[in-house]
């Protein structure tokens, strides 16, 4: 338990009698250094809105009502906003533009309720205090004037332009895309700022992508210290590093990745062991090169993970590491951490061993070719008979592991993913459905088995560790999912659904028209997986133990796991300070869950932009699609190429009635009922690339023939 948790436990205990910070420090029998930390933490808790200091400076716990009225502002493009309470049970409250009190998107605030919630309407609130500014950086277009300028934000929910004095323009030219930092929030007038980075002219190559990267706060420049350290990195494996390692260079080893991949985290080897299999999972030994305290490590931690944006990658590590000495490239020696698993024919890992090792990969294989060999029976893809033999053994084991996972109830989603082909300068050539073959599924199964084996090792040792947890769906989302299924003719009963129940639902809809929609609805029902120092279930995988170990080039949590694993291999776990490690893992878990969400949001927004760029050329053309969601203002429709758009029936010439309890909408003029999963015909009405919006017009069957 860290200091903040300890203080909160004392203050929110039923027997607590309000005391000053000095009295609290005495109560906690704090020494001089801890006393200073307690004073700092109490001030921080007051600033964060988790406690209240009375006029006599006594520390007061917040009532449930007070806790509910502290939270974050999320602004909409119209300038109004919603208040998201710290109390997860409280529904969002509407905040009009006039009641924001100057709050920006992401600000932490305290509000008061001025109108209670009514049927179908959120409660309405008013900001009474801005506790902490959450968004001081703004990405936008610089508009130059004589002696000063303005930054016009890309995010339209920021309702004001940012005033920039000439001395703070950093030499930006008119229509440059820039990053500005707000340095003053005056009570009246525009926020004032200074330009801290110039991304380039708004029409420059890939500036639109980098603007999204900067807007989400993804670090995209390595520090000067990191760039200096890179100059001294090894470019090849040194003989001095091999003495204590297990030599697997004679073991037949391959990597399997996408055709455009350049950073290879993992390689695999396999042998038959009687009726069992010996599967070797070799993972790049990034921890050998990236030590704690290095600038490279600090930058990697800040990024948390690599961010993949089609023609642009924001790597967690410099390319000299990610594509060079750490990458398990073929025909060169590479340092790795090897997990050897002996797996029986029922898919059970009956023995495992970990090694600090050296490997030399025989082949760099790509998914398309492996899938052609395994799924299409194209034997001409490879001319090496030994390689073919090994691939068939890999495939045999992968099917056994997959069967075991299915038997225990792991949920295997089967929704369509987008394959977006983008040129180096950001032009979108085509959008189609991404196909996953046996090669993709094979690597997925082997990595799942490896991650689970590592987590099980530390879980049974009860040693401080970083887990990947996935909690059960909450009741509200579960009820909405069951209601949606019922509207599509699938009667789901029971108060609680287990992983096996979700698996059965997916089996029932396999091959049906609504399969993809139900997969997406189920995915939206799930909680977000996260990192945690506390061991908990992974609901989707139906397992008690799970972590991330297999991608240390592109995920920092895996690097943490590698460092702990290397300490275990070297029999040095007992020398670690467990209390300090627990505190560090607690902080890291929260940070790395945040960086993952940040990258996902960035990737999703870039994907939306690419889809808008692609569909812009099809304005006025007709397509078929499936209704993926129905709201009180419109229907979202997904085309067969995975692009989703909105039909706003509120602005239609026909009259529509939204049937909320049935999740349907009725065209009352033409007596046509629409449900989630229905196939419909649309015309692409408009595309707004800047706002990532695609608008559709719904067409009736007799009006058109689909193209």
QUIMODA-V939772 format. One record per run of one state. SS is the DSSP state (helix for helix, strand for strand, loop for the rest). FROM is the first residue (numbers start at 1). TO is the last residue. Records with the same first field share a line. If there is no record, write none. Layout:
# QUIMODA-V939772
SS = FROM-TO, FROM-TO
This chain:
# QUIMODA-V939772
loop = 1-2, 12-20, 28-31, 48-50, 54-58, 62-63, 69-69, 76-80, 86-92, 96-96, 100-107, 116-117, 119-120, 122-123, 133-136, 146-147, 154-161, 169-175, 185-191, 202-206, 216-223, 231-238, 242-245, 248-253, 258-265, 274-275, 285-285, 290-294, 304-304, 306-306, 310-311, 315-318, 326-329, 331-332, 344-348, 362-362, 375-378, 382-384, 409-416, 423-427, 435-437, 462-466, 471-474, 488-498, 510-514, 526-529, 533-537, 539-542, 544-554, 570-572, 576-577, 619-621, 631-634, 640-643, 648-648, 652-655, 663-663, 668-671, 676-678, 689-692, 700-700, 704-707
helix = 3-11, 21-27, 32-47, 64-68, 97-99, 166-168, 207-215, 224-230, 239-241, 286-289, 295-303, 319-325, 367-374, 379-381, 385-408, 438-461, 475-487, 499-509, 515-525, 556-569, 573-575, 578-618, 649-651, 660-662, 701-703
strand = 51-53, 59-61, 70-75, 81-85, 93-95, 108-115, 118-118, 121-121, 124-132, 137-145, 148-153, 162-165, 176-184, 192-201, 246-247, 254-257, 266-273, 276-284, 305-305, 307-309, 312-314, 330-330, 333-343, 349-361, 363-366, 417-422, 428-434, 467-470, 530-532, 538-538, 543-543, 555-555, 622-630, 635-639, 644-647, 656-659, 664-667, 672-675, 679-688, 693-699
